[in-house]
């Protein structure tokens, strides 16, 4: 570890040292973003990627005015005003539709920096990113990599021929060396001032170059501090949940890139004293030079935030749609079922009172009447909850133990369970003795459990009796949730119904309405949880819902 840090410190100290040899041109020609060197809004030089983005050939933009890339004169003048207003910090970034050579428009992010702040006529460095969708970006990267390989091979051949000519023409060689030195300085300047973070890895996996933008971006205040950040294993969280140092992550992807593959990956970076940031990185091999790979880094935190907001909005819209549909049906059901249920409850209650004396010696019959009464009272409570839902009344919430609530639910289903010959196994895993408690509306949550259990029982009607089994698991889940899983040994959900089973009127039953799963999902979501179908191997169906765990603290 200490040896690696010492090597990185020597590399960082070498940045800017006169005489340091580094293939600046190769790095910038192989970077997968468009890079240009401009003055007075005219291209002095543009890399092959810059030309490619807008449909030009490599070198075709050199010497051309930048106006030809803007869709309108208004856009061109607007960016000019931005540059004039930003001379104090020398940096401008904007997004807009740009014009390609064939007249088509593409949306781009454009970032530029004046090399001399305060002087609008000084040379400037510009970076262009194509904001097309991911598939197009991946296809473009593959095509670009192929073209880069061909370009590097051609330039390697040209360099070999130039070297042969140098031996024959000494005086001409001296002039050529001077030109190469000037070119290297130009690429060194471009590398240092690029608005994107750039890191170069050598063939052995060591970090050989880091531009100033990346140092600032990662939160480094000194070169020693940068070395510490690179090897700090607590600041980099990968997409698969691993915590590694940035140096190790870069070496890993540099090895995976190989000679002909572009590596794209994302990770979370924690700046010193700052909030975590989502980082997108792209690594491309330096094929011809054999010096490893070049990585470009961009902050995509805002894109992640917008994506999460979109997902939340879509989920909210879907939930609202289900609520609207439930409201329509609930109003009719509450009206149609309320009166006969109340009447049935009254008849059963009266019948029990009249038969108490006659059935004094038949407690099993009285128990059956008690269970019928319990079912009718449960149905009545459901109807009242439905009415409350339609009128937007808040249901009564209480803290309940899920295993106890499940036991009560199974008692209600005692007769259909025994009649179907189904065996039900319950597993409640309370970690470290922590209760599996949630704060819910008891009746609504029983309704969810009853629906899932009844669906499982009915799904096994064609299953041989000895094989009819339901397994219910209650367990702790990450992020403070409690999960309930109901699995059966039936035929499972057919593939054509998997994507629609939570939609209204979708059912495999001859007499079913297809509303049970939709209502159950809506109830669970109203409690801050989620209900989903889980694919399982070997047949059968599994439905799992999770609820926020209740804590007395």
N, C-alpha and C positions, 0 to 999 in steps of 0.2 A: 504494500500500500504506500509506504513512504517513498519507495523507488518510483512508483507511478506518479506521485505528486511532484517529485523533483523533476521528472521528465516534462510534465505539463507546465511547470513553472519556467523551465528553460525555453519551452516552445513559446510561451506567452512573452517572455523577455525578448525573444527574437523578433517579435512583431515590430516592424519599423526600423530594424537595425540595418544600416547600410551594408550592402554586399550580400545580404541574405538571399539565397536562391530559392525561389518558389514559383511554380507555374501559374502565375496569376491569370494569364490568358486562358489556359486550359480549364482552370476552375470556373471562370466566368462564362466561357463558351459551353461548359457542361452543366451549368446551373439550369434548373427547369422552370425558371421564370424569365420573362422578358427583361433584359437590362440594356440600357442605352446611356451614352455619354453625349450631352447636348450643350449647345451654347446659342444664345439669342433665338431659342425655339427652333433650332435646326439640328438634325442628327449629325454628330461628328463620327459616331460609331454606334452600331446596334448589333447585339448578339443574334445568333441564328434563331433563338426562341422568340425574340421580339419580332423578327420578320415573319416567322411562322404563324404567330397568333393572328396577324392581320393579313395573311395570305401572300406575303412577299417572299422572294428568294433571299438567301443569306447575302448580305451586303447591299441589297437593293435600296434599303432605306438610308444608307450612308450618304450624307450631304443633302438629303431631302428635308424640306420644311415639315414641321410636325402638323401643320394645318390639314394635310391630306388624310390624317387619321381621325379627325373630328367630323361628326355627322353634320353639324351645322356651324355657321359662322358665330352664332350666339354662344355655343359651347366653347368654341375656340377662344372667344373674347372673355368668357366667364373664367376659364382657367388662368388666362393672363392676369385678370384682376386678383385672383387668389394668390398668384405668385408675387404680385406687387405688394399685397397686404401682408405677406409672410416673410418679408426680407429680414425681419428682426430675428427670427429663429431659423430661417432658411429651409423650412420643411413644409411640404404640401401633400395632402392625400385626398383623393376623391374617387367616387364611383359614378360611372355614366356609360351610356351606349356609345361605342366607338365604331368607326367605319372600316371595313375590310377593303382589300383591293378590288374584290368583285362587287362591291356596293352593299353587301349584307352588313348587318349590325350585330355586334356582340357586346355583352355587358362586362365591363372590366373594372378592377380596382387599380388605380394609378397612384404611385407614391414617388415624390421627387425631393431632392435635397440640393440646395445651393452649396457649392464647395466654399464659397466666400460669402458669409452672411452679410446682409445689408447691400449686396451688389447684385442687382437683378440681371446684369450682363455677364456675370461670372459663369464658368462651366457648371453643369449640374448633372447629377446622376438620377436616373429614373428607372423604376421597376413597374412592370405591368403584369397583373395576375388575371387570367381568364376565369370568370365566375360561372362557367357553365356547370351543368349538373355533374355528379360524380362519375357517371358512366362515360360521358364524353371526356371528362378530365383523364380518366384511366386510359381510355383509348388513345387520347392525344399523347399521354406520357409514354405509352408503348411505342407509338409511331416516332415520337421524338427521340427515344432511346436508340431505335434502329438508325435513325438519321445521324444521331451523334456518333454512333460507332463508325458509320461510313465516313463521316467528316473527320473523325480522329485518325482513321486508317489512311485517308487521303493526305491529311496533314503530316502524318508520320512519314509517309513516302516522300512528300515534298521536302520535309526536313532532311531526310537522308540524302536526297539528290542535292539539296543546298550544301550539305556538309561535304559531299564529293566535289562540288564546285568550289568550295572554300579552299580546299587543298590546292586546286589549280589556279585560283585567283586570290592571292593573299591580300592585295590591296582592296579588292572588292569585299573580301571577307571582313576586313576591319570596319568598313562602312556598314556592313550588314550587322555586325555585333553591336555597333552603336545604335542602330535602329531597334534591335531586339531589346537592348537595355531600356530605351525609351518606352517601348511597348510594355515591358514588364512593370515599369513605374506607373503607367497608365492603369494597368489591371490591378496593381497594388492599391491605387487610389480608389478604384471602383469597389474592390473587395472591402476596404475599410469603411466606406461611406454608404454601402447598400442599406436601405431601410429595413431589410429582412435579416434575421439572424442567420449566420453561415458558420458551419463547423466542418473542418476537413480531418479525415482519419487516414493515417498512413497504412501501408500494407500489413503491418504488424498489429493493427488495431489501436495504436496510440493516437491521441489527439495532437495533430501537428499545427493547426491554425484555427483561430477563433477571431471573428471580426468584432469590432468595437460595439456594434449594434447588439450582438448576442450577449456580450459582457454586461451591457447596460440593461438589457431585457431580463436577464436572469437575476439582476439585483446585486451585481458585483460592484464594490466600491474601490477595490485595489486588485492587483493581479494575484496576490496571495489569497485574497478572499475568493477570487474566481476559482482558484485551484481547490479550495475547500468546498465550494459549492458543487463542483464537478464530481467530487468523490463522496459527498454527503448522501448516505443511503436513506435518509428520512424525508427528502424533498421530492422524489420522483415516484409517482404511483402509476403503474401501467394499467391498460384497459382490462387485463385479466386479473387485477387485484394484487399484483406483486409490488413490493417496495424495493427499489434498487437505486443505485447511483446513476446519474445521467451519463457518466463515462462508461459504466457497464452496459447501459441500455444502448448507447450508440455503438459500442463494439459488437454487441449481439446482433443488431440490425445490419451492420457493415458486413459481418460474416454471412448473414442470411441473404444479402443482396447478390453476392456472387458476381461473376463477370458480366452478366447480361440481364440483370433484373433490377427494377426500381422498387424500393421498399417504401411503403406508406404506412405510418402508424401514428397513434395519438397517445398522449399521457397527460397526467395532471402534475403541474409544477407549483411548489409553494415558495414564493419569494420571501426573503428575510423580512419579517415584520409585516408581510402582506397576505392578502387572501389568495387561495388556490386559483390557478389559471389553467384553462384547458389549452393544450398545445398540440398542433398538427405538425408533423415532420415528414419530410420526403428525403430519401437517400438515394443517390445515384452513383454507380461505380465510376472511377476514373480508369476506364478500360485500357486505353493505349499506354498510359504512363505507368500502370501497375502500382500506383501510390495509394490505393485504397478507395475511399469514397468521399463525396461531398454531401452534406446535409443542410437543408434549408428549413427554418423554423418559422411558424406563424401562430399568432394568438387567435384561437377560434372560440374563446370563452363566450363572446356575444352570440355567435352562431349557435352554440350549444344552448344558451339561455332562450333564444328565440324558438329553437326546436322543441325544448321542453314546454314552453308556453303554448306552442301549437298543439302538442299532444294533450296538454291539460284542457285546452279549449275544445278539442275534438271529443275528449272523454265527457266533458261537461255537456256538450251539445247532444251526444248520444244518450246521456243520462236524462237530460231534459225531455228528449223525444220519448223515451220510455215512460217517464213520469206523465207526459201528456196523454199517451195512449192508455196507461193505467187509469188515469183520471176519468177518461171516457167510459172505460169498462166498469170502473169501480162504482160510478154513480148508478149504473143500471143494476149491477150485481147487488149492491147494498139495498136498493129498493126492492128487488125481486126476492132476495133471500131473507131479508130481515124479518118480515112478517111470519112466514112459515116456520122459521127457526124459533122465534119467540113462542109461537103456538105449540110447537113440538115440545119445547122445554116445559111449558105449563102443563101439557097433558102428561108428560113423563113424571113430573113432580107430583101431580095429583094422583096418578096411578100408584106411585110408591107409597104415598100416605094411606091410600085405600087398602093396599095389599100388605102393609106392615104386619098387621095382626095375623092374616091368613098365612103369610110366608115367614112367620117367626121361626119356624124350624127349617127353613130353606135359605140359609145365609148366602149361598152362591147366587141365587136369583136376585137377592137384594144387591149383592155386589155388582151384578151385571147391570142392574138399573142405575147404580151409582156411576158406573163407567159411562153409560149412555148419557147420563146427566152431565158428566164432566165433558164429554165430547160436544154436547149441545152448548154448554157454557163457553167452551173454547171457540166454537164456531161463532157464537154471539159476540165474543170479544174481538174476533177477526173482523166481523161486520162493523163493529164500532170503530176499529182502527181504520177500516176502509173509509168510513164516513169522515173520520178525522183527517185522513189523507186528502180527501176531496175538498174539504173545507180549509185545508192548510193548517190544521191544528197540530201542535207539537205533541208527539206521543210521550207517555210516561217512561222514563229511563230509570233503571236500577242496576246495582252491581250484582251480578250472578256468577256462580261457578259453572263453567261450561259442562264439566262432567255431571254435576247434579241436574242441570237443565236437560242434558241428554237422557239421563235416567228417567226423568219425568216424561219426556217425550216418548221413550220406549214403552212406558207404562200405558200411555194413550194408544199405542199401536200393538198392544199385547195380542188382541184377537187376530188381526190380519197377519201378524208375524207367525203365530201358531198355526193358523189355517193354511199358510203358504209353505210351511215346513222349512223356513229360512233360519239359519243359524247366524246370530249377530255377535261378533267379537268386538269388544271395546278396549282400546289402549289409550290411556291418559298418561302422558309423560310430563310431569311437573319437575323441571330442572331445579335441583337443590332445594326441593320442598316449596318452591314459589307457587302460590295458587294460580290456577288457570282461570283467572277472573276477568270479566269484561263488563262494561257498562252499556246495557242494551234495553230495548223494550222486550220484555220476556215473551209476550204473546207472538210478536213478529218474528223473533228468533226461533221460537218453537215452530212457527209456520214454515220457516226455511228448512229446519231439520226434518219435519214431517214430509215436506215435498220431496227432499232428496232421498229419504228412506223409502217412501212409497214408490217413487220412480225406480229405485233399485229393486224392490220386491217385484213390481210388475214386469221389469226387464228380464227377470229370471223365470217366467212362467213356462218357457220351453226348455229350461235347463233341468236335467235329472235331479230329483229331490235330494239325494245325498250330496250333490255338488252345489246346492244353493247356499251361498255364504256372503255375508256383508261384514266388512271390516271398517270400523270407525276409529280413527286416530285423532287425538287432541294433543297438540304439542306447541311448545314455544317456537317462534320464528324470529329471524333477525329483525332489527329496527323496531323492537318493542311491539311485535304483533303476536297473536295467538291464532294458530291454524286448526281447522277442522277438515278432515278428509274422509269421504265416504266412497268406498270401493265395493263393487259387486263382482260376481263371477258369471255374469250374463254374457251375451254376445258382443257387448260394447256398442258405441255410437258409430253408425255407418259413415264412411269418409265423406259422402255427399251431404251429410247433415251437420258435420262438425262446425262449419263456419256459420251456421244459421240457427243452432239449437237455442240460443238466447233471444231469438227474435219472436214476436208474437205469432200465434197460430201455427207454429212449427211443432208437429208431434208425430209419433209413430203409432199412437193409440187410436183405435177406432172410435172411441167415445170421448177422447180428450180435446180440450180447447187449445192446448199448446201455449198456455199462459203461465204455467207454474214456474218454469226456469226464469222467465223474464221478470216476474214479480219477485222471485227470490233474489235475483241479482240486484234489483232496485232497492229492496229492503237492506241488503248487505251494504251497498254503496251509500245509502242514507245513514248508515252507522259508521262511515269512514273506512269501510273495508272493500274487499274485492272477491268476486266469485268467478271461477273459471273451470273449464274442462281440461283434464290432464290426460294425455295419451299414455297408455300403458301397454307393455308387451304381454303377449300371451292371452289376449282377450279380456273382456270385462270393461267396465266404465269406472272412471274415478272423477269425482267432483270435489274441488277444494275451495273453501272460503276462509278468509283471514279477517280478523277484527283487531282494533287497537287494544292492547292489554291495559287493564286498569291497575293503577298503583295508588296506594294510600298516601304516598308522599307527593 
